Amino acid sequence: MQWHFLTSPASAGDVNMAFDEALMQRAASGIAVFRVYGWSSPTLSLGRNQRARGLYDLDAAREMGVRIVRRPTGGRALLHHREVTYSATLPARNAADARRAYGFINEVLVEGLRSLGVE
């Protein structure tokens, strides 16, 4: 599989999630993209299928300057701030392709951290 590497500037959560969603739709045409990006403000991203109604204090979040967005993927709530985030979008041919791709990505990330002295 051929991968494209993309870096994006720090952006608002809704922009980041819209970008990832567009890349997911594009992956259906056979294009795999590894994207690295940041967040321009503190953002709580909720997983696609995560129940949220009544579980978060929206007024408190607003007072703290935390924005809330829904991710186009699964998982649970994540608070993003002052971090580097990545997304990987790839054609969904089969689960084995995805496992191999994520295994490769994890190996590269672990090796990169080791090269920086992180055990």
Buried (B, 14 or more C-beta within 10 A) or exposed (E): EEBEEBEBEBBBBEBBBBBBBEBBEBBEEEBBBBBEBBBBEBBBBBBEEBEEEEEBEEEEBEEEEBBBBBBBBEEEBEEBEEEEBEBBBBBEEEEEBBEEBEEEBEEEEEEEEEEEEEE
